[in-house]
Amino acid sequence: MLTKKNREIIEQVELVSIDSLVPQDHLLRAVEESIDFNFIYDEVKDLYSENTGRPSIDPVVLIKLL
């Protein structure tokens, strides 16, 4: 006779740090330490409105995504 186990749904939450997922010798860690990306704010300030429209995505994040 074919029987199936009655399996209860197990809910589990795991907290993971993104920092722990990137190896210490990864190239992007070296780039992050070598380049100060704050210059991007000055480069794009004329392209963003200070008081109209929806909040923007941080331009530094957009550049890093590329």
CHARMM internal coordinates of N, CA and C (Angstrom, degrees):
IC EDIT
DIST 1 N 1 CA 1.4375
DIST 1 CA 1 C 1.5227
ANGL 1 N 1 CA 1 C 109.10
DIST 1 C 2 N 1.3206
ANGL 1 CA 1 C 2 N 116.23
DIHE 1 N 1 CA 1 C 2 N 134.35
DIST 2 N 2 CA 1.4578
ANGL 1 C 2 N 2 CA 122.79
DIHE 1 CA 1 C 2 N 2 CA -179.28
DIST 2 CA 2 C 1.5310
ANGL 2 N 2 CA 2 C 109.51
DIHE 1 C 2 N 2 CA 2 C -84.76
DIST 2 C 3 N 1.3231
ANGL 2 CA 2 C 3 N 115.58
DIHE 2 N 2 CA 2 C 3 N 123.15
DIST 3 N 3 CA 1.4612
ANGL 2 C 3 N 3 CA 119.69
DIHE 2 CA 2 C 3 N 3 CA 177.37
DIST 3 CA 3 C 1.5237
ANGL 3 N 3 CA 3 C 109.23
DIHE 2 C 3 N 3 CA 3 C -126.15
DIST 3 C 4 N 1.3036
ANGL 3 CA 3 C 4 N 114.61
DIHE 3 N 3 CA 3 C 4 N 152.00
DIST 4 N 4 CA 1.4569
ANGL 3 C 4 N 4 CA 120.72
DIHE 3 CA 3 C 4 N 4 CA 178.07
DIST 4 CA 4 C 1.5189
ANGL 4 N 4 CA 4 C 108.75
DIHE 3 C 4 N 4 CA 4 C -119.33
DIST 4 C 5 N 1.3152
ANGL 4 CA 4 C 5 N 114.66
DIHE 4 N 4 CA 4 C 5 N 143.33
DIST 5 N 5 CA 1.4554
ANGL 4 C 5 N 5 CA 118.45
DIHE 4 CA 4 C 5 N 5 CA 175.52
DIST 5 CA 5 C 1.5216
ANGL 5 N 5 CA 5 C 109.20
DIHE 4 C 5 N 5 CA 5 C -73.07
DIST 5 C 6 N 1.2949
ANGL 5 CA 5 C 6 N 116.13
DIHE 5 N 5 CA 5 C 6 N 142.24
DIST 6 N 6 CA 1.4486
ANGL 5 C 6 N 6 CA 121.62
DIHE 5 CA 5 C 6 N 6 CA 175.51
DIST 6 CA 6 C 1.5385
ANGL 6 N 6 CA 6 C 107.74
DIHE 5 C 6 N 6 CA 6 C -84.66
DIST 6 C 7 N 1.3087
ANGL 6 CA 6 C 7 N 117.03
DIHE 6 N 6 CA 6 C 7 N 96.88
DIST 7 N 7 CA 1.4651
ANGL 6 C 7 N 7 CA 121.42
DIHE 6 CA 6 C 7 N 7 CA -176.65
DIST 7 CA 7 C 1.5215
ANGL 7 N 7 CA 7 C 109.67
DIHE 6 C 7 N 7 CA 7 C -93.36
DIST 7 C 8 N 1.3025
ANGL 7 CA 7 C 8 N 113.99
DIHE 7 N 7 CA 7 C 8 N 127.17
DIST 8 N 8 CA 1.4534
ANGL 7 C 8 N 8 CA 118.57
DIHE 7 CA 7 C 8 N 8 CA 175.71
DIST 8 CA 8 C 1.5241
ANGL 8 N 8 CA 8 C 108.39
DIHE 7 C 8 N 8 CA 8 C -82.98
DIST 8 C 9 N 1.3073
ANGL 8 CA 8 C 9 N 115.50
DIHE 8 N 8 CA 8 C 9 N 150.80
DIST 9 N 9 CA 1.4595
ANGL 8 C 9 N 9 CA 120.07
DIHE 8 CA 8 C 9 N 9 CA 177.81
DIST 9 CA 9 C 1.5177
ANGL 9 N 9 CA 9 C 108.38
DIHE 8 C 9 N 9 CA 9 C -72.88
DIST 9 C 10 N 1.3100
ANGL 9 CA 9 C 10 N 115.40
DIHE 9 N 9 CA 9 C 10 N 126.45
DIST 10 N 10 CA 1.4627
ANGL 9 C 10 N 10 CA 120.76
DIHE 9 CA 9 C 10 N 10 CA 179.55
DIST 10 CA 10 C 1.5262
ANGL 10 N 10 CA 10 C 108.30
DIHE 9 C 10 N 10 CA 10 C -103.18
DIST 10 C 11 N 1.3050
ANGL 10 CA 10 C 11 N 116.22
DIHE 10 N 10 CA 10 C 11 N 120.27
DIST 11 N 11 CA 1.4543
ANGL 10 C 11 N 11 CA 120.91
DIHE 10 CA 10 C 11 N 11 CA 177.91
DIST 11 CA 11 C 1.5219
ANGL 11 N 11 CA 11 C 107.92
DIHE 10 C 11 N 11 CA 11 C -103.66
DIST 11 C 12 N 1.3184
ANGL 11 CA 11 C 12 N 115.24
DIHE 11 N 11 CA 11 C 12 N 128.42
DIST 12 N 12 CA 1.4474
ANGL 11 C 12 N 12 CA 120.04
DIHE 11 CA 11 C 12 N 12 CA -176.96
DIST 12 CA 12 C 1.5196
ANGL 12 N 12 CA 12 C 108.95
DIHE 11 C 12 N 12 CA 12 C -137.28
DIST 12 C 13 N 1.3056
ANGL 12 CA 12 C 13 N 115.96
DIHE 12 N 12 CA 12 C 13 N 138.87
DIST 13 N 13 CA 1.4566
ANGL 12 C 13 N 13 CA 121.46
DIHE 12 CA 12 C 13 N 13 CA 177.76
DIST 13 CA 13 C 1.5119
ANGL 13 N 13 CA 13 C 107.99
DIHE 12 C 13 N 13 CA 13 C -114.81
DIST 13 C 14 N 1.3217
ANGL 13 CA 13 C 14 N 115.26
DIHE 13 N 13 CA 13 C 14 N 133.12
DIST 14 N 14 CA 1.4646
ANGL 13 C 14 N 14 CA 120.17
DIHE 13 CA 13 C 14 N 14 CA 178.78
DIST 14 CA 14 C 1.5187
ANGL 14 N 14 CA 14 C 108.39
DIHE 13 C 14 N 14 CA 14 C -125.34
DIST 14 C 15 N 1.3040
ANGL 14 CA 14 C 15 N 116.81
DIHE 14 N 14 CA 14 C 15 N 124.62
DIST 15 N 15 CA 1.4587
ANGL 14 C 15 N 15 CA 121.60
DIHE 14 CA 14 C 15 N 15 CA 177.56
DIST 15 CA 15 C 1.5245
ANGL 15 N 15 CA 15 C 108.76
DIHE 14 C 15 N 15 CA 15 C -94.75
DIST 15 C 16 N 1.3258
ANGL 15 CA 15 C 16 N 114.95
DIHE 15 N 15 CA 15 C 16 N 125.35
DIST 16 N 16 CA 1.4543
ANGL 15 C 16 N 16 CA 120.16
DIHE 15 CA 15 C 16 N 16 CA -178.13
DIST 16 CA 16 C 1.5188
ANGL 16 N 16 CA 16 C 108.50
DIHE 15 C 16 N 16 CA 16 C -129.52
DIST 16 C 17 N 1.3064
ANGL 16 CA 16 C 17 N 116.12
DIHE 16 N 16 CA 16 C 17 N 134.56
DIST 17 N 17 CA 1.4579
ANGL 16 C 17 N 17 CA 121.67
DIHE 16 CA 16 C 17 N 17 CA 175.46
DIST 17 CA 17 C 1.5173
ANGL 17 N 17 CA 17 C 108.66
DIHE 16 C 17 N 17 CA 17 C -87.78
DIST 17 C 18 N 1.3382
ANGL 17 CA 17 C 18 N 116.86
DIHE 17 N 17 CA 17 C 18 N 131.52
DIST 18 N 18 CA 1.4591
ANGL 17 C 18 N 18 CA 120.19
DIHE 17 CA 17 C 18 N 18 CA 177.69
DIST 18 CA 18 C 1.5237
ANGL 18 N 18 CA 18 C 109.88
DIHE 17 C 18 N 18 CA 18 C -59.72
DIST 18 C 19 N 1.3129
ANGL 18 CA 18 C 19 N 116.61
DIHE 18 N 18 CA 18 C 19 N -35.94
DIST 19 N 19 CA 1.4588
ANGL 18 C 19 N 19 CA 121.43
DIHE 18 CA 18 C 19 N 19 CA 179.80
DIST 19 CA 19 C 1.5255
ANGL 19 N 19 CA 19 C 111.27
DIHE 18 C 19 N 19 CA 19 C -58.79
DIST 19 C 20 N 1.3074
ANGL 19 CA 19 C 20 N 117.03
DIHE 19 N 19 CA 19 C 20 N -35.69
DIST 20 N 20 CA 1.4633
ANGL 19 C 20 N 20 CA 119.91
DIHE 19 CA 19 C 20 N 20 CA -179.03
DIST 20 CA 20 C 1.5333
ANGL 20 N 20 CA 20 C 112.31
DIHE 19 C 20 N 20 CA 20 C -74.81
DIST 20 C 21 N 1.3287
ANGL 20 CA 20 C 21 N 117.75
DIHE 20 N 20 CA 20 C 21 N -16.26
DIST 21 N 21 CA 1.4547
ANGL 20 C 21 N 21 CA 121.21
DIHE 20 CA 20 C 21 N 21 CA -179.31
DIST 21 CA 21 C 1.5314
ANGL 21 N 21 CA 21 C 112.79
DIHE 20 C 21 N 21 CA 21 C -85.00
DIST 21 C 22 N 1.3362
ANGL 21 CA 21 C 22 N 116.76
DIHE 21 N 21 CA 21 C 22 N -20.66
DIST 22 N 22 CA 1.4645
ANGL 21 C 22 N 22 CA 121.06
DIHE 21 CA 21 C 22 N 22 CA -178.56
DIST 22 CA 22 C 1.5243
ANGL 22 N 22 CA 22 C 108.99
DIHE 21 C 22 N 22 CA 22 C -95.59
DIST 22 C 23 N 1.3203
ANGL 22 CA 22 C 23 N 117.79
DIHE 22 N 22 CA 22 C 23 N 124.56
DIST 23 N 23 CA 1.4687
ANGL 22 C 23 N 23 CA 120.25
DIHE 22 CA 22 C 23 N 23 CA -179.74
DIST 23 CA 23 C 1.5321
ANGL 23 N 23 CA 23 C 111.64
DIHE 22 C 23 N 23 CA 23 C -60.33
DIST 23 C 24 N 1.3205
ANGL 23 CA 23 C 24 N 116.58
DIHE 23 N 23 CA 23 C 24 N 148.61
DIST 24 N 24 CA 1.4595
ANGL 23 C 24 N 24 CA 121.55
DIHE 23 CA 23 C 24 N 24 CA -177.74
DIST 24 CA 24 C 1.5224
ANGL 24 N 24 CA 24 C 112.42
DIHE 23 C 24 N 24 CA 24 C -62.57
DIST 24 C 25 N 1.3271
ANGL 24 CA 24 C 25 N 118.83
DIHE 24 N 24 CA 24 C 25 N -27.81
DIST 25 N 25 CA 1.4592
ANGL 24 C 25 N 25 CA 121.12
DIHE 24 CA 24 C 25 N 25 CA -178.29
DIST 25 CA 25 C 1.5345
ANGL 25 N 25 CA 25 C 112.82
DIHE 24 C 25 N 25 CA 25 C -98.47
DIST 25 C 26 N 1.3339
ANGL 25 CA 25 C 26 N 118.09
DIHE 25 N 25 CA 25 C 26 N 18.34
DIST 26 N 26 CA 1.4618
ANGL 25 C 26 N 26 CA 122.18
DIHE 25 CA 25 C 26 N 26 CA -179.04
DIST 26 CA 26 C 1.5286
ANGL 26 N 26 CA 26 C 110.31
DIHE 25 C 26 N 26 CA 26 C -70.48
DIST 26 C 27 N 1.3251
ANGL 26 CA 26 C 27 N 116.16
DIHE 26 N 26 CA 26 C 27 N 144.24
DIST 27 N 27 CA 1.4610
ANGL 26 C 27 N 27 CA 122.22
DIHE 26 CA 26 C 27 N 27 CA -178.69
DIST 27 CA 27 C 1.5281
ANGL 27 N 27 CA 27 C 112.34
DIHE 26 C 27 N 27 CA 27 C -57.18
DIST 27 C 28 N 1.3127
ANGL 27 CA 27 C 28 N 117.77
DIHE 27 N 27 CA 27 C 28 N -38.96
DIST 28 N 28 CA 1.4658
ANGL 27 C 28 N 28 CA 120.02
DIHE 27 CA 27 C 28 N 28 CA -178.18
DIST 28 CA 28 C 1.5215
ANGL 28 N 28 CA 28 C 112.97
DIHE 27 C 28 N 28 CA 28 C -65.35
DIST 28 C 29 N 1.3117
ANGL 28 CA 28 C 29 N 117.98
DIHE 28 N 28 CA 28 C 29 N -27.35
DIST 29 N 29 CA 1.4711
ANGL 28 C 29 N 29 CA 120.38
DIHE 28 CA 28 C 29 N 29 CA 174.39
DIST 29 CA 29 C 1.5306
ANGL 29 N 29 CA 29 C 109.87
DIHE 28 C 29 N 29 CA 29 C -66.72
DIST 29 C 30 N 1.3190
ANGL 29 CA 29 C 30 N 116.86
DIHE 29 N 29 CA 29 C 30 N -39.83
DIST 30 N 30 CA 1.4666
ANGL 29 C 30 N 30 CA 120.63
DIHE 29 CA 29 C 30 N 30 CA 178.10
DIST 30 CA 30 C 1.5236
ANGL 30 N 30 CA 30 C 110.97
DIHE 29 C 30 N 30 CA 30 C -66.60
DIST 30 C 31 N 1.3240
ANGL 30 CA 30 C 31 N 117.56
DIHE 30 N 30 CA 30 C 31 N -39.19
DIST 31 N 31 CA 1.4708
ANGL 30 C 31 N 31 CA 121.56
DIHE 30 CA 30 C 31 N 31 CA 177.58
DIST 31 CA 31 C 1.5230
ANGL 31 N 31 CA 31 C 109.85
DIHE 30 C 31 N 31 CA 31 C -63.75
DIST 31 C 32 N 1.3121
ANGL 31 CA 31 C 32 N 117.03
DIHE 31 N 31 CA 31 C 32 N -44.49
DIST 32 N 32 CA 1.4721
ANGL 31 C 32 N 32 CA 121.51
DIHE 31 CA 31 C 32 N 32 CA -179.57
DIST 32 CA 32 C 1.5274
ANGL 32 N 32 CA 32 C 111.23
DIHE 31 C 32 N 32 CA 32 C -60.92
DIST 32 C 33 N 1.3117
ANGL 32 CA 32 C 33 N 117.16
DIHE 32 N 32 CA 32 C 33 N -37.99
DIST 33 N 33 CA 1.4658
ANGL 32 C 33 N 33 CA 120.91
DIHE 32 CA 32 C 33 N 33 CA -179.85
DIST 33 CA 33 C 1.5283
ANGL 33 N 33 CA 33 C 112.00
DIHE 32 C 33 N 33 CA 33 C -76.38
DIST 33 C 34 N 1.3229
ANGL 33 CA 33 C 34 N 117.68
DIHE 33 N 33 CA 33 C 34 N -26.77
DIST 34 N 34 CA 1.4576
ANGL 33 C 34 N 34 CA 121.77
DIHE 33 CA 33 C 34 N 34 CA -173.34
DIST 34 CA 34 C 1.5258
ANGL 34 N 34 CA 34 C 114.14
DIHE 33 C 34 N 34 CA 34 C -90.10
DIST 34 C 35 N 1.3244
ANGL 34 CA 34 C 35 N 117.75
DIHE 34 N 34 CA 34 C 35 N -30.56
DIST 35 N 35 CA 1.4657
ANGL 34 C 35 N 35 CA 121.23
DIHE 34 CA 34 C 35 N 35 CA -173.44
DIST 35 CA 35 C 1.5212
ANGL 35 N 35 CA 35 C 110.60
DIHE 34 C 35 N 35 CA 35 C -113.17
DIST 35 C 36 N 1.3226
ANGL 35 CA 35 C 36 N 115.63
DIHE 35 N 35 CA 35 C 36 N 129.85
DIST 36 N 36 CA 1.4617
ANGL 35 C 36 N 36 CA 121.29
DIHE 35 CA 35 C 36 N 36 CA 173.65
DIST 36 CA 36 C 1.5301
ANGL 36 N 36 CA 36 C 107.01
DIHE 35 C 36 N 36 CA 36 C -93.41
DIST 36 C 37 N 1.3122
ANGL 36 CA 36 C 37 N 117.06
DIHE 36 N 36 CA 36 C 37 N 107.41
DIST 37 N 37 CA 1.4557
ANGL 36 C 37 N 37 CA 122.19
DIHE 36 CA 36 C 37 N 37 CA -174.26
DIST 37 CA 37 C 1.5316
ANGL 37 N 37 CA 37 C 113.64
DIHE 36 C 37 N 37 CA 37 C -80.38
DIST 37 C 38 N 1.3016
ANGL 37 CA 37 C 38 N 119.14
DIHE 37 N 37 CA 37 C 38 N 2.45
DIST 38 N 38 CA 1.4620
ANGL 37 C 38 N 38 CA 121.32
DIHE 37 CA 37 C 38 N 38 CA -177.92
DIST 38 CA 38 C 1.5250
ANGL 38 N 38 CA 38 C 112.96
DIHE 37 C 38 N 38 CA 38 C -65.29
DIST 38 C 39 N 1.3285
ANGL 38 CA 38 C 39 N 119.34
DIHE 38 N 38 CA 38 C 39 N -18.74
DIST 39 N 39 CA 1.4580
ANGL 38 C 39 N 39 CA 121.69
DIHE 38 CA 38 C 39 N 39 CA 178.38
DIST 39 CA 39 C 1.5309
ANGL 39 N 39 CA 39 C 111.53
DIHE 38 C 39 N 39 CA 39 C -63.65
DIST 39 C 40 N 1.3155
ANGL 39 CA 39 C 40 N 117.28
DIHE 39 N 39 CA 39 C 40 N -21.80
DIST 40 N 40 CA 1.4669
ANGL 39 C 40 N 40 CA 121.40
DIHE 39 CA 39 C 40 N 40 CA -178.13
DIST 40 CA 40 C 1.5205
ANGL 40 N 40 CA 40 C 110.96
DIHE 39 C 40 N 40 CA 40 C -63.78
DIST 40 C 41 N 1.3191
ANGL 40 CA 40 C 41 N 117.61
DIHE 40 N 40 CA 40 C 41 N -34.92
DIST 41 N 41 CA 1.4717
ANGL 40 C 41 N 41 CA 119.95
DIHE 40 CA 40 C 41 N 41 CA 179.94
DIST 41 CA 41 C 1.5180
ANGL 41 N 41 CA 41 C 111.40
DIHE 40 C 41 N 41 CA 41 C -59.97
DIST 41 C 42 N 1.3233
ANGL 41 CA 41 C 42 N 117.89
DIHE 41 N 41 CA 41 C 42 N -41.04
DIST 42 N 42 CA 1.4680
ANGL 41 C 42 N 42 CA 121.11
DIHE 41 CA 41 C 42 N 42 CA 178.40
DIST 42 CA 42 C 1.5259
ANGL 42 N 42 CA 42 C 111.15
DIHE 41 C 42 N 42 CA 42 C -68.22
DIST 42 C 43 N 1.3217
ANGL 42 CA 42 C 43 N 116.78
DIHE 42 N 42 CA 42 C 43 N -35.42
DIST 43 N 43 CA 1.4612
ANGL 42 C 43 N 43 CA 120.95
DIHE 42 CA 42 C 43 N 43 CA -178.51
DIST 43 CA 43 C 1.5303
ANGL 43 N 43 CA 43 C 112.88
DIHE 42 C 43 N 43 CA 43 C -68.43
DIST 43 C 44 N 1.3220
ANGL 43 CA 43 C 44 N 117.51
DIHE 43 N 43 CA 43 C 44 N -31.29
DIST 44 N 44 CA 1.4698
ANGL 43 C 44 N 44 CA 120.19
DIHE 43 CA 43 C 44 N 44 CA -173.45
DIST 44 CA 44 C 1.5238
ANGL 44 N 44 CA 44 C 113.83
DIHE 43 C 44 N 44 CA 44 C -109.98
DIST 44 C 45 N 1.3198
ANGL 44 CA 44 C 45 N 118.85
DIHE 44 N 44 CA 44 C 45 N 2.02
DIST 45 N 45 CA 1.4720
ANGL 44 C 45 N 45 CA 119.95
DIHE 44 CA 44 C 45 N 45 CA -174.03
DIST 45 CA 45 C 1.5269
ANGL 45 N 45 CA 45 C 112.63
DIHE 44 C 45 N 45 CA 45 C -60.26
DIST 45 C 46 N 1.3278
ANGL 45 CA 45 C 46 N 118.68
DIHE 45 N 45 CA 45 C 46 N -29.48
DIST 46 N 46 CA 1.4653
ANGL 45 C 46 N 46 CA 120.88
DIHE 45 CA 45 C 46 N 46 CA 179.12
DIST 46 CA 46 C 1.5259
ANGL 46 N 46 CA 46 C 112.65
DIHE 45 C 46 N 46 CA 46 C -76.56
DIST 46 C 47 N 1.3001
ANGL 46 CA 46 C 47 N 117.39
DIHE 46 N 46 CA 46 C 47 N -11.76
DIST 47 N 47 CA 1.4605
ANGL 46 C 47 N 47 CA 121.68
DIHE 46 CA 46 C 47 N 47 CA -177.73
DIST 47 CA 47 C 1.5290
ANGL 47 N 47 CA 47 C 112.91
DIHE 46 C 47 N 47 CA 47 C -92.60
DIST 47 C 48 N 1.3251
ANGL 47 CA 47 C 48 N 117.24
DIHE 47 N 47 CA 47 C 48 N -9.21
DIST 48 N 48 CA 1.4634
ANGL 47 C 48 N 48 CA 122.11
DIHE 47 CA 47 C 48 N 48 CA -177.26
DIST 48 CA 48 C 1.5205
ANGL 48 N 48 CA 48 C 110.08
DIHE 47 C 48 N 48 CA 48 C -116.11
DIST 48 C 49 N 1.3253
ANGL 48 CA 48 C 49 N 116.12
DIHE 48 N 48 CA 48 C 49 N 141.27
DIST 49 N 49 CA 1.4542
ANGL 48 C 49 N 49 CA 121.41
DIHE 48 CA 48 C 49 N 49 CA 176.09
DIST 49 CA 49 C 1.5238
ANGL 49 N 49 CA 49 C 109.13
DIHE 48 C 49 N 49 CA 49 C -88.69
DIST 49 C 50 N 1.3114
ANGL 49 CA 49 C 50 N 116.69
DIHE 49 N 49 CA 49 C 50 N 137.99
DIST 50 N 50 CA 1.4634
ANGL 49 C 50 N 50 CA 120.37
DIHE 49 CA 49 C 50 N 50 CA -179.16
DIST 50 CA 50 C 1.5211
ANGL 50 N 50 CA 50 C 113.58
DIHE 49 C 50 N 50 CA 50 C -80.90
DIST 50 C 51 N 1.3467
ANGL 50 CA 50 C 51 N 117.60
DIHE 50 N 50 CA 50 C 51 N -24.18
DIST 51 N 51 CA 1.4582
ANGL 50 C 51 N 51 CA 117.96
DIHE 50 CA 50 C 51 N 51 CA -172.35
DIST 51 CA 51 C 1.5305
ANGL 51 N 51 CA 51 C 114.77
DIHE 50 C 51 N 51 CA 51 C -130.92
DIST 51 C 52 N 1.3087
ANGL 51 CA 51 C 52 N 119.98
DIHE 51 N 51 CA 51 C 52 N 1.25
DIST 52 N 52 CA 1.4630
ANGL 51 C 52 N 52 CA 120.15
DIHE 51 CA 51 C 52 N 52 CA 178.05
DIST 52 CA 52 C 1.5236
ANGL 52 N 52 CA 52 C 110.00
DIHE 51 C 52 N 52 CA 52 C -127.59
DIST 52 C 53 N 1.3069
ANGL 52 CA 52 C 53 N 114.96
DIHE 52 N 52 CA 52 C 53 N 155.82
DIST 53 N 53 CA 1.4628
ANGL 52 C 53 N 53 CA 120.48
DIHE 52 CA 52 C 53 N 53 CA 178.36
DIST 53 CA 53 C 1.5171
ANGL 53 N 53 CA 53 C 112.51
DIHE 52 C 53 N 53 CA 53 C 87.90
DIST 53 C 54 N 1.3012
ANGL 53 CA 53 C 54 N 113.90
DIHE 53 N 53 CA 53 C 54 N -179.87
DIST 54 N 54 CA 1.4543
ANGL 53 C 54 N 54 CA 120.22
DIHE 53 CA 53 C 54 N 54 CA 179.40
DIST 54 CA 54 C 1.5260
ANGL 54 N 54 CA 54 C 110.44
DIHE 53 C 54 N 54 CA 54 C -83.98
DIST 54 C 55 N 1.3289
ANGL 54 CA 54 C 55 N 116.82
DIHE 54 N 54 CA 54 C 55 N 158.51
DIST 55 N 55 CA 1.4703
ANGL 54 C 55 N 55 CA 119.22
DIHE 54 CA 54 C 55 N 55 CA 176.89
DIST 55 CA 55 C 1.5390
ANGL 55 N 55 CA 55 C 110.11
DIHE 54 C 55 N 55 CA 55 C -60.79
DIST 55 C 56 N 1.3060
ANGL 55 CA 55 C 56 N 115.02
DIHE 55 N 55 CA 55 C 56 N 142.70
DIST 56 N 56 CA 1.4610
ANGL 55 C 56 N 56 CA 119.66
DIHE 55 CA 55 C 56 N 56 CA -176.64
DIST 56 CA 56 C 1.5181
ANGL 56 N 56 CA 56 C 111.51
DIHE 55 C 56 N 56 CA 56 C -93.95
DIST 56 C 57 N 1.3141
ANGL 56 CA 56 C 57 N 114.56
DIHE 56 N 56 CA 56 C 57 N 166.40
DIST 57 N 57 CA 1.4574
ANGL 56 C 57 N 57 CA 120.63
DIHE 56 CA 56 C 57 N 57 CA 169.48
DIST 57 CA 57 C 1.5139
ANGL 57 N 57 CA 57 C 106.49
DIHE 56 C 57 N 57 CA 57 C -78.42
DIST 57 C 58 N 1.2976
ANGL 57 CA 57 C 58 N 117.27
DIHE 57 N 57 CA 57 C 58 N 142.08
DIST 58 N 58 CA 1.4557
ANGL 57 C 58 N 58 CA 122.31
DIHE 57 CA 57 C 58 N 58 CA 179.68
DIST 58 CA 58 C 1.5317
ANGL 58 N 58 CA 58 C 109.32
DIHE 57 C 58 N 58 CA 58 C -54.10
DIST 58 C 59 N 1.3502
ANGL 58 CA 58 C 59 N 118.29
DIHE 58 N 58 CA 58 C 59 N 122.97
DIST 59 N 59 CA 1.4631
ANGL 58 C 59 N 59 CA 120.18
DIHE 58 CA 58 C 59 N 59 CA -177.96
DIST 59 CA 59 C 1.5324
ANGL 59 N 59 CA 59 C 113.29
DIHE 58 C 59 N 59 CA 59 C -61.18
DIST 59 C 60 N 1.3142
ANGL 59 CA 59 C 60 N 118.32
DIHE 59 N 59 CA 59 C 60 N -29.06
DIST 60 N 60 CA 1.4640
ANGL 59 C 60 N 60 CA 120.49
DIHE 59 CA 59 C 60 N 60 CA 176.93
DIST 60 CA 60 C 1.5262
ANGL 60 N 60 CA 60 C 109.62
DIHE 59 C 60 N 60 CA 60 C -64.42
DIST 60 C 61 N 1.3175
ANGL 60 CA 60 C 61 N 116.74
DIHE 60 N 60 CA 60 C 61 N -40.96
DIST 61 N 61 CA 1.4663
ANGL 60 C 61 N 61 CA 120.83
DIHE 60 CA 60 C 61 N 61 CA 177.77
DIST 61 CA 61 C 1.5259
ANGL 61 N 61 CA 61 C 110.31
DIHE 60 C 61 N 61 CA 61 C -62.28
DIST 61 C 62 N 1.3362
ANGL 61 CA 61 C 62 N 117.03
DIHE 61 N 61 CA 61 C 62 N -41.86
DIST 62 N 62 CA 1.4403
ANGL 61 C 62 N 62 CA 119.85
DIHE 61 CA 61 C 62 N 62 CA 179.41
DIST 62 CA 62 C 1.5335
ANGL 62 N 62 CA 62 C 111.99
DIHE 61 C 62 N 62 CA 62 C -62.46
DIST 62 C 63 N 1.3175
ANGL 62 CA 62 C 63 N 117.09
DIHE 62 N 62 CA 62 C 63 N -41.78
DIST 63 N 63 CA 1.4608
ANGL 62 C 63 N 63 CA 120.81
DIHE 62 CA 62 C 63 N 63 CA 178.77
DIST 63 CA 63 C 1.5297
ANGL 63 N 63 CA 63 C 110.46
DIHE 62 C 63 N 63 CA 63 C -66.10
DIST 63 C 64 N 1.3161
ANGL 63 CA 63 C 64 N 116.67
DIHE 63 N 63 CA 63 C 64 N -41.92
DIST 64 N 64 CA 1.4633
ANGL 63 C 64 N 64 CA 119.67
DIHE 63 CA 63 C 64 N 64 CA 179.70
DIST 64 CA 64 C 1.5242
ANGL 64 N 64 CA 64 C 111.83
DIHE 63 C 64 N 64 CA 64 C -65.08
DIST 64 C 65 N 1.3195
ANGL 64 CA 64 C 65 N 118.22
DIHE 64 N 64 CA 64 C 65 N -30.89
DIST 65 N 65 CA 1.4543
ANGL 64 C 65 N 65 CA 121.14
DIHE 64 CA 64 C 65 N 65 CA 177.71
DIST 65 CA 65 C 1.5246
ANGL 65 N 65 CA 65 C 111.67
DIHE 64 C 65 N 65 CA 65 C -64.79
DIST 65 C 66 N 1.3211
ANGL 65 CA 65 C 66 N 115.01
DIHE 65 N 65 CA 65 C 66 N -34.92
DIST 66 N 66 CA 1.4764
ANGL 65 C 66 N 66 CA 118.66
DIHE 65 CA 65 C 66 N 66 CA 178.63
DIST 66 CA 66 C 1.5017
ANGL 66 N 66 CA 66 C 109.97
DIHE 65 C 66 N 66 CA 66 C -67.39
END
COOR INIT
IC SEED 1 N 1 CA 1 C
IC BUILD
